[in-house]
Amino acid sequence: MKRLEGKTVLITGGTGSFGKTVTNTLLETGCKEIRIFSRDELKQELMRIEKASSKLRFYIGDVRDRESVDEAMNGVDLVFHAAALKQVPSCEFFPMQAVMTNISGSNNVIQSAIKHGVDKVVCLSTDKAVYPINSMGMTKALMEKVSAAASRLDNSGDTTVCRVRYGNVMCSRGSVIPLFMNQIKQGQPLTLTVPDMTRFMLPLRDAVSLVLFAFENGCPGDLFVRKAPACTMMDLAKAVRNIMNADNEIKVIGIRHGEKIYESLLTVEELQKAEDMVDYYRVGVDDRDLNYTMYFSEGKEKEVVNQDYNSHNTRQMGIPEVEKLLLSLPYVQKELEVWEQRQ
């Protein structure tokens, strides 16, 4: 990507699954410097050893602490804001922690970027921000509102703030595929919450492509969503079991605290104004001001959309197709190699 040549990139939450994968991509470009910003010194040390690149610089800090964000932001051209509290159950039990990281922390990153004249900020959001029913989704939804508001402000200068939204990434930390594979290795039942629950099947490489697409094409306030197929959790469990040649029981345990039956990536209202970009949807920011005429006495004629974009109504994958996708993932390939050596 020519636009990255000679640039300094900051990745908040840079030691997570997304951060490590996008770092691999950026190391193959002409980036001048890649800054990894996170709280966990052990993960930073392991990443430093693994990557062993002179382009990498590591910053210990917390997005809640504006001073530490400012120190890492000086001289940055591009920010990928991935730092967040993401686990639904823990956010349910500690909602104020989610507020401080996902909302206040995100505002710190955005305002610091504007203050330091950063060219572009891409904020990562989640399907759980759509019709949110849990603390994690509610705080990420407000993160989106914070970033949208910043994109409208006159004092944002030359800094473009845009957003991406995606669902659970396959094989990311804490996700269900590593759980299923580990349960098979230990001879345990595969624990399934709801058999007909659906999830988008988005490999990490596609999540990275989405973020880079937003960097290349995003205008202030834009929201980008990558189109993806989906499958039921029962079919996913069976596919994992098949590729490992296992016959473990699949045990239905019931829905977890704050969990959704399906993922929604765009609301009905967003779909009505979304631009179809073949592999992506682009939703421009609502740039109305506080002119209440536009809210109460004027409208706009447009064809009405009556369904959101979710994992129930997108293309559904069968078990063979899910198996093929699983076998293309580096994490699965590595785990299968170790598993086969044990057999």
N, C-alpha and C positions, 0 to 999 in steps of 0.2 A: 504494500500500500504506500504509494508515493507521498501521501499526505502525512505519513508518520515519520518520514525521513528527517533526522535531526531533532526530533521532538522529545520532550520529557513527559512521561506518562505516570500518573499517580493512580494506584489501585487501592482503594480502601477495602478492608477485609481481604487483603491480598493473599493470605495463606489458606483461604478456603478452596473448595473445589473449582469454582469459577475462576478465582484469582490465579491459581496455579496453571489452569489450562490456557487462559488468555495470555499469561506470561510466556508460555511456550510459543504461542503465535507471535507475540510481539518481539521475542528474541530473534525471530527469523526475518524481521523487517529492519529498516535502517534507523530504528529508534536510538536516540542519543542516550537516554537513561530511563529505567523503569523503577519506580519507587513503590515498595511494598509497605503498606501502613496497616498495622494490626496490634492487638494487645498481647498476643501469645509469643513470648520470646523463644520457647522451645520449637514451635512450628516454624518460626522465622529461621532458626538455626538449621533445622532439618532442610528447609527449602534452600538456604544458602549453600549447604553442602551438595544437595542434589543438583541444583542448576549450575553452580560454579561459573558464573558469568560476571565479568567486570562491569556490565551494563546495569546490574542490579544494585539497588541501595535499599536498606531496610530501616524503617522508622517504627520504634515502639511508641504507641499512643492509643488514644481512645477518641472516637468521634464525639463523645460527650464533652471532651476537653478541648475547647476552641483553641487554646494556646498550642497544644500538640498538633492540631490540624494545621494551624498557620505555619508552624515550623516545617512541616512536610510539604506545604503548598507553594512555598516560595520558588519561583522559577519554573513552575509546571505549565505545560501547554494543554494537556488533556487529562480529565479525571474519569475513571470508571468507579462509580460509587456502589460497591457491593456489600459494605459492612452493614450487618443487621442481626437482630435476634430473629431466628427463622423457625424454631421449633414450636409448633402449635401448643402442645400441652404445657411447656414451661412458660410460654407467654400468657396462657390462661391463669396460671397460678401466680405469676409475677407481672401483671399488666403494666405497672408503672416502670418497670425495667424496660419493657418494650417501648413505652412512650419515650423514655429518655434516649434510647439508642436509635429507634427507627424514625422518630419525628424530630426531636431536638438535635440529635446527632446529625441527621441528614441536613437540617437547616444550617448547622455549623459548617458542614462541608460545602454547601452551596454558597453561603455568604462569604466564606473564606475564598472560594474560587473567584467570585465576583470581585472581591477586594484585591486579589492578586492578578487580575486580568487574564485568567485562564480562558483559552479559546472555546473549549466545549466541555460540558459535564454531562455524562450519560448516567442516569440513575436507574438502578435495577429494581423492578417491582415484581409482584407475584399475582397469580390468579386469585389468591385469597383476598386481594384488595377489591375484587369485584363482588358486589353484594356481600360484604363481609359479615361473618357470624361469629368470629373469634377475635381475640385481642391482637393476634399477629396480623390478621387481615385488616383490622380497623386502623392499626398504626401504620401499616404500609399504604393504605388508602389515603391517610392524611399526609404521609410522605409525598405521595403523588400530588396532592393539593398544594403542599408547600413548594414543590418544584415548579408546578404550573404557575403559581402566584409569582415566583421569582422570575419566570420567563416573561411576565407581563410588565415588570417594573422598569421604569425609565432608568433607574440607577444600576441596572444590570450591565450597562456598558456594552462591550463587545463580547461578553460571555453568553454563549448559547447553552441553555439548560433544556435537555430533552430526556425522554424516559423510554424504557422497554418493559414489557410485562410477559412473563412466561410461567408455566406451571412447574410441577416437580420435575427436576432434571434426572434422567436415568443414571443410576449408580453414583449420585452425589452423596456426600456424607449424611448419614442418618436416613437415607431413603430405603425403599422396600426391597429392591433387588439384592443389595448386599446382605440384607437381613435374611431373605429367602435362601441365598446361597450358603450363608453361615449356618442356618438351621439344618440344611441338608447335610452339611459336613459333620455336624454334631449329632446326626441321627434323630433330630427332633421334628415334630409336626411343623408344617408351614402355617403360621398364624395369619389368618385372613379376616379382615373386619367385616366386610359386606361383599359377597360374591359378585353382585351386579354393579358394584362401584366402578366407575370409569376414571381413567387418567390419560392425559395426553402423553404420548411416547416421544419425548424430546431428548435426543442425545446431547451431551455437554458440548460437543462440537457445534451443534446447531444453535445452542444458546450463545456461544461465543460469536458465531456468524451474525446473529441478530444484533448483538451489541455493536459489532464493527459496522454493520449496515446502518445502524442509528448514527454512529459517528460520521459516516460518509454522507448521509442524506438528511440528518435531522435539522429541522428549523426550530426556533424557540418554542418550547411547550409541546412539541410533537410527542406522541405516544406510538410506539411500534410493537406489533405482535407478530410472531412468526406462526404461520399455519402449520398444523401438525396432525397426524392421525392419533387415534386413541385405541384403547382396548379395556376389557373388564379386568378386574383384579384376579378373578378366577382363571381367566385365560393366561394372564401374566404368570401366575403361580404355576400353572401346568407347563408353560413354555420353559420356565427356569428348571423345573423338575425334569423335563424332557432332555434339555441340553446337557444335564448332569447325569443322565441315565439313572435317575433315582425313582423311588416309589414311595417316598415319605407321605404320610397322611397330610391332607389339607384340612386344618381345623378352623372353623368359623368362630371368632371370638366376640363379634359385635363391634359397633362403631365406637371410635375413641372420642375423648373429650374434645369438642370443638371441630370435629372432622366433617367434611362435606361429602355428599354422595358423588358429586361430579365437579369438575373444574370448569369455571367460566373465565374466559380470557377477555371478552368484550361484552359490555352491557347492551341491551336493546338500544338505548339512547346513543351509545358510541357507534354502534353499527350503522345507525342512520346517517352518520356523517363520515364514516370511514372510507378511505381511499384504498381500493384493491390494487396491490402492487405485485400480483402474481403469487409470490411466496410469502408476502407480508401484508398486513393491514397497517395503514397509517391513519391516525386520528389526530387532527389538528387541535390545538388548544382552543378552548372557549374564550375568545378574546373580547367578549362583551364587557363593558364597564358598568358602573352602578347607575346606568340610565334605566330606571324602572319601567319606562314605557315598553322596552323590549321584553320585559318579563310578564307584564300584566295586560297590555292592551294591543300588542302587535304580535304577530306570529310569522311563520314561514311555511309555505306549502312544500311538502316533500312526501314521497312515498313512505308509508309507515312500515317499519320493520317490527315484527311482533315476537321475535325470538332472539335470545342472546347467542353468542358463539361459545359453545361449551363442548366438553368431552363426550357428552351424550349424542350431540347432533353432528359432530365432525365424522370423517371417514373412520369406520371401525376396522381394526386389524384382526385377522384370525390368528390362531395359534402358530401355524407354520411361518407366517410373516413376522410375528413377534420373535420367534426363535431366530430367524435370519437377522433381524435387527440386533438382538442380543449378542449374537456371535460376531457382530461387527464392532462391538465396543471394546476398547483396550482393557478396561477393568475386568470385563467378563473373560476375555482371552487369557489374561494373566491368571485369574482365579481358576479357570478350567485347566490350565497347564499344571498348576500345583495340585489340583484335585486328581487329575489323571495319573500323576506320579505316585499318589498315595494308594491308588486302586491295585 
